[in-house]
């Protein structure tokens, strides 16, 4: 009806488990992203670490968060 095919509909209803895992994946992406930013920009970091290593670790966390987001996007919005 109206030219819509149920199998090709990208906005189909998810099961509660898949919805929970999608939300958890998004929360973990935000957690790693914010943690990377905090580590980079926190001047009085409580752990004594060289600023270069601190920045490298923060950048690695941000890159890892985008890798998680890409995997989340691939699992939820592609077929």
Secondary structure, DSSP 8 states (H G I E B T S, - for coil): -TT--GGG-TT----HHHHHHHHHHHHHHHHHHHHHHHHHH-TT-SS---HHHHHHHHHHHHHHHHHHHHHHHHHHH--
